[in-house]
């Protein structure tokens, strides 16, 4: 049985925030609000006359662009045969256990504070979802899929190279597939996030390892559903065959846009600078209001607490016209925190700062 879709529970507080005379400042969902970079728009527009079916794997140009980016950005020695475009990362997270053939009796493990779709993915195939703080807590006889998430959603925590290496070693020792959700890798602030495909972590061997990456945050492409999975070529090939049968195809114009996005680092740096300014402004205002910020060394969120139940904080901020996500969306361990996304416009951030520091 699937849990209640968490965002539905936030609707009454959203209505309250919308009634504020200065309008709502919505920091609840980490959705991009800035324009799609021109280089990507042009690539998309140039490929709109594509009447034929694209392929699930995509052209070699796309897979080579992904492999080149992984080499340049995360230090991975990987070829185009070990990457696969996906229709947004959430789709992959939700359906990966099913596509891998997991089911009753199997366990899917994920961090105790985590993106809710890890649990959903386990439940969709009938597997048992299991939370962990440390991989050593897990039952290696039953865990079939181990999720890592660094930088973390919601906390912004970054796992060190040593912590990543330890998880890889545990997974290999017990023949468990390790999948690392690295969608916020480009957004490090007080830390430089590493990938499990980095040679310092995996020793240059990708067997039993997959990484998930998204262009939604780094390139403002949430509306394009552009992402990919990469790693163990045997597992990638298996996923390719399954996804071919399911017709899980990234549209051809989006494939072309992905090539352009991965080939241009300038727009990523420009967008990161925008987020850095918004992050600093919001963090300063929240701390002045009485919040304590924990972790948050990367990603697009501030993990904030007043030391009281999260829904009380959500209600109080809604009266100021500020909407945030309650921490218990991400597990019971977050029940005294709220997640504050700094993906709103500069104008809305300024409005929130004024209300918090008035």
Helices and strands as residue ranges (DSSP letters): G 6-10, H 11-18, E 25-26, H 38-46, H 60-74, G 80-82, E 83-87, H 89-99, E 107-111, H 117-124, E 128-132, G 135-137, E 143-149, H 161-173, E 177-181, H 199-202, E 209-214, E 226-231, H 233-246, H 252-262, H 266-289, E 292-294, E 301-305, H 310-319, E 322-323, E 325-326, G 327-330, G 332-334, E 338-341, H 346-357
